[in-house]
């Protein structure tokens, strides 16, 4: 049932003819672009008791050209003595994916000089120690990407190192009795050079910034494949992909990183296994396919996955009995913050399965597979004979509402609205917002977006995080400053499960849900037919005075503007490309 070798796609590079035929098929063009970014500020430096270990540090903030020069040009001079180690922390202004380029001047040594380079998503992390044999609060790891490196650097040359997610870099000159001259210390940003076709702008600048930050969070994770994190979780996780794919569709439209990632997942996790070894993630695979098809209308791609989809439905069907009991797998996983509520997780798991089977039925009708469509519908009907209580878990109530096994208003009143953003998570927060929209609680959802995702911005975030709790805010210092005595480090002092301390990812694609949600519910874009051929525009401005933006489709960009009039009604202006029918 596996989709064989679908991921073996490369972009042919134009290479010098000297390589010859023997290199045919062995050289692949880099799909991504590199850009160089100078530091925006110097956070801190240790320049010795007399203040002379580091001189002319301001030169590092100047634009660079990636070229070393000889002669007496002004450069940053760094000196370590027998007793003092010179150190400097550079801030590049926002989260990046890539590494560091050093352009060197002369040195007091003919040999290379030893330096320690640390990358960090926060000031706390860039100062932290690395422990790779354990996960502890207050420490970082090199899991998935090397962030703490001791290396020799040349004199009068160019040196590049690093491939990770970061905003800050700390450089320590470990070589005693040595002076080096640094001409440039620029970040290397590695990213997909693609336009932001979708946009969102309103009279609320906080909401605008949240939308753009969510979009950028996903953009950084669109590497060769669609990752969940650029520092840690540089992997294709099928469950985590769903918010990411939803945001990509509304910001970038079609991008090959999505089908490539779905292809490689089928190759790596053939049936009868589960995606990523987790049954819930195979459910997300079905949901993603339906959403992606509705956005792009790519029937050929869907047909490539026909055998896997049909086989997965049969596998699920065989694990649901006549009374509605299911035994898909022993393990139950929604997201990490819900793990402490196993009864709620069980209810939410079944809600997710109901949603996935509903989408699976639609997929099979599109594919002309009536037997498989009936199998999905029958399995869902049996499953929903048994509905478990949500156990006050917001993740569960959201999935039960979306999955059609709980009244949306009941889910909102009993669970989702209780405590506002308390109990939200960066991953499943998207589905909590979606369930609130089902109940017509648009302003409540917008308030929570502003409070919860906005709080990360208040703490210095430039991308959204793997997890976040509102309780962390109490007496916590922002991520972009040294933590004062008596304050909590918002990065190093919190986190649980697989993300304690600085192992916590501060750029996680699954946290991008607000961008997708705002485009769908505030701009009001709802796809009614495959490939956006029919689109309904139904805005919900809540307390906003106006909103405008764009939405990408396979036929071009839809331009939208909504203005709230004095009587509370909304005046809309919509311009759509030829071939798209707009319903209002």
N, C-alpha and C positions, 0 to 999 in steps of 0.2 A: 504493500500500500504506500510505501514511501515515494516521495517525489525525488527521483534519482538525479543527482548531480545538477540540480537546478541552480545551485549557487556558484557553479564553476563558470562565472561570467567575468571577463576582464575587458578593460579598455585598452585597445592596441596603442602602443606608444610609437611615436615617430622617433626612431633611433638612428644614430649615425651609421652609415652603410658599412663601416669597418667591422661591425659586430657580425655581419654575415647571417647566412641561413641557419646556422647551428643554434642561434638564439631565438628562432621562431617559436612563439608561444610561451617563452620563458621570461619575457619582459613585459611588465604591466604598468601602464601609466597610472600615476597617483591621481585619484579622483578628487582629491581635496586641494585646497589652496593654502599657501603660507603667507602670513603678513607679520610685520615686525612692529612692536609697540614699545615705545620708550616708557620708563617709569613715570608715574604721575607725581609721586612724592617719596621722600625718604622718611620712613616711619621712626627709625631709631638707628643709632650706630654707637659702637664702642670705639672711641678713638683715643683711649689711653688716659691716664691721670693728668697728663699735660695737654691733652686735646690735640695731639699732633699725629696720631697714628693714621688718621684718614683726613686728607686735605683735598679741597676742590671737589667735594662730593656732588655739588650742584651740576657738574659737567655731565653726570649720568642722566640728568633729566632732559638734556638737549636731544634734538632729532639726530638719528644716526644714518650711516650709509653702508654699514657692514664692510668697512674697509680699514685696515690698519695703515698707519702712516709713520714714517720715520721723522725724526727731528724733534724739536722742543715744543710741540703743540701742547696747550693745556689739557691735562687729563686728570682724572681722579687718581690720587696716589694713596696706596694702602700699604701699611707697614706693620709687621708683627715682630716683636722683640722676643728675647729669651723668656720673658715673664708675662707678656701681654699679647693677647690674640685680637687682632682687629676684626670687627664684625660690622655688617651693615644689613638693614632690612629695607627692601624696596617694595613699593606698592604700585601695581599696574592699573589700579583704578576699578577693575571689575574682573569677575571670574573669566578665566581663559582655559583653553585646552592646547597643550603643546609643550614647549620647553624654553630654554634660555640660550641666548647667543651673547657670548662675550667677545669683544674686540679688544685685543691686548696691545699695550705699548711695551716699552722696555721693562726689564726686571734686573734686580741686582744679581740674579743667578743666570748662568748659562743653561742650567738644567730646568726642566719644568718645575713649577711650584705646586705644592699640595694645598687644595682648598676643600672645604665642606660646603656643599650647596643643598639647601633645604627648600622645598616647595611647600606652600601651605595655602589652604582655602581661608584661613584666618590668621591673624597675627599670633594667636596662641599656638596654632599648629606649626607655624614656621619656626617657633622657638621650642617645640616639643622634642622629646626623645622618642626613638622608635623601638617598639618591642614587637617582634614578628612571631614569637612563640605563644602569645596570649593577647586577648582583647581586654583592655582596661581603660577605665575613665582616666583622663589625663595624659594618655599616650596615643601615638599614632602607629600605623603599620605601613608596610610597603606592599600590601596585598593589591594585586592587579596592576599597580603602577609604582615604579620606584620614585620616592619623594625625598629620600635622605641619602645623599651621594657624596662620598669622599673620592676625589679624582685629581689627577695632575693636569694643570693647564699650561699651555705653551707661552712663550714670550713673543711679542710682535707677530701675532697671528690671530686667527679667528677660531673660536671653539664653540660648539653647540652641544647641548646635553638636555635630556629630559623629555618625557612624553607622559603627561599627566594633567590633572585638573588643578588649577591654582589661581591665586590672585597675588600672593606675596612670595618673595624670594629672599632668603637670608644667605649671605656669603660670609664665610669665616676663612681668613688666611691662616692655615695651620702651620705653614712653613716658618719656623722661628728665624729671626735675624734676616728677614727678607722684605724687600719692597717690590711691589708690582704696580704697574700703571694700567688703569682701566679706561679705555676710550669710550666704550659703549657696553651697556648691559641691558639688552632689549629682550623682551619676551617674544617668543615665536608662537604666533597664533595659527593653529591648524584647524581649518573649518571648510564647510561646503559653501562655495561662493554662489549663492542663490538669492533671488530677490524675495523680499517679504511682500507677497501679493495681497495677503490679507492685512487689514489694519483695523484699529479701534481707537476712537477719540471721542471724549465727552467733556462736559463742563467739570467733571471730577478728576483732577490730576492724579489722585491716588489710584483710582481705578485704571486710568490710562497706563500708569507705570506698572501696575500689577499685570495687565495684559501683555505689555511688551517684555517684561521680565520673564513671564511664563513662556512666551514665544522664544526668547533667547535661550532659556534653559534647555528646551528641546533642540534648538538649532545646534548647540554645542555637542549634543549627544548623537547627532546625525553624522557619525564618522563612516568608516567603510561599511559598517552595519549600524543598526539602530541600537545604541547602548542605553542602559538605564543611568549610569553615572560615568563621569569622565575621569574621576580619581579612583573610584572603586565601584564595582559592578559594571565593568566594561564588557558586558556580555549581552546576548540577545535573550531577554526574559519575556516570554509571551504574555504573561499577565500584565507586567509593567508596561508593555507596549501599548496597551489600549488607550490610556490618556495621551500618550505620545502621538499615536497615529491620529487621534481626534484633533489634536492641536496642529499637527503637520497639515492635515486636510484643510484646516481653516486659515492657516498662515501661509503655507507654501503651495498648497494644491497637490498635484501629483509630484512625487519624488521617488526615484528608484530604490532608495534605501529601505522603503517599506516592503515592496515585493521581494527584494533580495533577502531581507531578514526573515520573511515568512518562508521563503524557499529553503534557506539554510536550516531553519528550525525543523522542517519536515525531514530533511536529510539526517540531521543529528538525532532526532527523536522519532524514529519510525514506529508505526503501530506494531504490536499492541502496547507499546510504552506510552507514557503521558509526556506532554510537552514539559521540558525542564524537570521531568520526573514527578510532576504534580498534576493531579487530575483537574484541579481548578484552572490551571493554565491551559489545558486543552479546551476548556470551555471558552476561555478568552480568545483562543484561536478562531473559533467559529464566529464569535461576536465581531472580531476585527475584520474578518473576511466580508461579513455582511455590510458593515459600515464603509469599508474601503470600496466595495462594489457600488454602493449607493452614491458615493462621492464621485467616482471616476468612470463607472459604467464599463469597466474593462472585463468583458466576458471571456476573452481568451485567457487572461491570467487566472480567472476563477476556474476555468475548465482544466487548467494545469493541475489544480488541486482537487479536482473532482474525486479521484479515487481515495485520497486521504480523508476528505470530508465525509464521504459515504461510509467509509470504513470506520471512522470515528463514531459516527451516529450508531452504527450497528454495535460497536463495542459498548457504548453507553447504554443502549437499549437492553443489552443482555445483563446489565447490572442493576436493573430496577424491577422489582417484583410487582405482583398484582395489587398488593396492599399499599404500594408507594414507598416501600423501603428500598434504599439503594446501598450498594457496596462497591462504589467506584474505586475507593482506595482507603487504606487505614488512615493516611495522613490527611488532615484538613487545614488548609491555609487560605486566608483572605489577605490580610496584611499583618505586619508585626504587631502594631498596637492593639489589635483585636485578640491576640493570642491568649491573653489572660482570661478570656471569657469563652470557654469551649462550647457551652450551650448556645451562646449567641452565634459563634462561628458556624456551628452545625446548621442553624436556621438560615444564616446568610449564604452558606455553601449551597443549600437547596434552592434558595432564591436565585443565585447565580446560574445554577443548572437549568432552572426553568427559563430564564432569559436566553441562555445559550441554545436550548432546544427550540425555542420560538424562532430564533434567527436561523437555526439549522434548517427548519422546515421551509423558511423563505428561500434560503440558498438552494435547496433541492428543487423547489418549484422553478427557480430561475434556470437551473441546470437541466431541467427536463428529466428529473429523477423522481417520479411520483411515488414509487414504492418507498424510497428513503425518506421522502417528505412525510408520508403517512407514519413511518416508523418513528420519526422524531416527534410528530404530534401525539401519537399514542403513548410514547414514553413520557412525554410531558404531562399528559392527562393522568397517567398512573402515579407519577411523582407527586402531583398536586392534590392527590387524595389525602395526603398527610402533610399538614402545615405545622411547623414547630414555632413556639413563641420566640420573639426576638431577644428576650432576656435583657432588655434595655441597652442593646449594643447598636450604636448608630450605623455601623457597617452593615449589620444584618437587616435593620429596618429599611435602609436604602435599597439593598439588593432585592428584598422581598417586594418592595413597591415597584421597582423597575421590572422585576420578574413576573409581576401580575398576580402575586399571591397575598398582597396586603393592600388595603385601601390607602392611597397616597396621603390623604388628609389625616387619617389615623396614624400613619407612620410619622408624619410631621408633628402632630400634636403630642403624641405619646413619647417620642424619642428625639427626633431630629432637631426640633426647636428648643428642646430643654437645655438650658445652659449656654445657648448660642454656640460659639466655637469650641466650647469645652467638649472633649471627646472626638474632635475632628482629627483626621490624619491627612498628610500631604497626598497620599495615593488615593485612598477611598473617599477623601473629601470631595472629589469630583462627583462621585455617585450620590453622596449626601446632597450636594447641590442639585443634581439632576432630579432626585426624588422630591426635593423642596419645590422645584419647578413644576413637577407633575401635580403637586397640591396647590399650585398657584401662588406659592409663597416666594415671589420673586424678590421683594424688598428684603425679606429675611435673609435670603441667600446672598444678596449683594452686601448686606451689612456684615455677614460672616466672612465674605471674601475680603472686605476692607479690614476687618479686625484680625483675621487669622493670617492670611497671606501678607497683608499689610504690615503685620507685626514683624515679620522676617525682614522686610525692607527697613523698618525702624531700627533693627539691630545690625544694619549694614549690609544686608544681603543684596547681591546683584544677580543671583540666580536662586531658584527655590530649592529647598532642602529635602533630603531623604525622609526626615520626620521632624516634627515640631510640636511641642505642647505649650499652650499659653502659660502654664505654671512656670515654665523656664524663665519667664520675663522678670520675675521678682528679683530685684537686686543684682541683675546681670549687666555686664558691660558689653558694648557692641563688639562685633567680630573684627573691626578694623582698628582697634586700639589695644595697647598693652593693658591688661586687666589690673585695675588699681587694687591695692590692698583692701580687703573686706568685701570685694565684689566677686560675683560668680562669673566664670568664663562661659559665655553662651555656647561655645563649641566644646571645650574640653571637659566641662563639669557635668555634662548631661549625656543622654543616649542610653539605649538598652539593646537587648537581643544581639543582633549582629553589628550594631553601630554604636558601641560605647565610645565616649570621648572623641578624640580627633579622627577615629576611623569613620565617624559619621560623615557621609557625603553631603556637601553643600551645593551640589549641582546634580539633581536627580530628575530625570525626565518625567517620572510618574507624577511629579508635583505640578505639572503644567496645566491641570484641568481648568483653572479659571479662564484662560484664554479661549479654550474651546467653548466653555459655558457662556461667556459673554457674547461671543460671536453668534451663538445659536439662540440665546434667549433675550439679550438686550438689543443687539442689532436685529435679532429676530429671524435668522435664516434657518429654515427647516427644509431639508431635501425631501421631496415627495415622490420623485421618480429617479431611476438610475441615471448616473452621469449628470446630475443636477439639471436634467431636461425640464423638470417642473420643480419650482421652488416657491414655498410659501413664506411671505414676509409678515411676521407677527411680533412686533417689538413689545418689550416690557421695560419701560424706563424707570419704574419705581419713583424715587425722588430726584432722578436726573432731569435736567432741563432740556438737554439735547444730546444726541449721539450721532456720530457719523463714522463710516468705515467702508471697507471693501471686503469682498468674499471671492476667493478664486474658484473657478469651475473649469472643466475641460474645454469649454467654449469661450472662455475669457473671464474677465473680472466683473462682478456685480458691484455697482456703486450705490450706497445707501445713506440717506440722511433722515433722521427723525427729530422733530421739534415739538415740544409740549406747548400747547396753546394755553391761553388764560383760563379757559373753561375745563382744562385737564385733558382734552382730546389731543391726539397726536397727528400732526401733519407729516406725511412721509413723501420723500422723493426717491425713487428707485430707477436706476438705469441698468438694464441687463443686455448682454450680448445677444446677437441674433441666434435664434434656436433655443432660447430659454423662455419658458412660460412662467410668468410671475403671478402668483395668487396672493390676494390680500384679504 
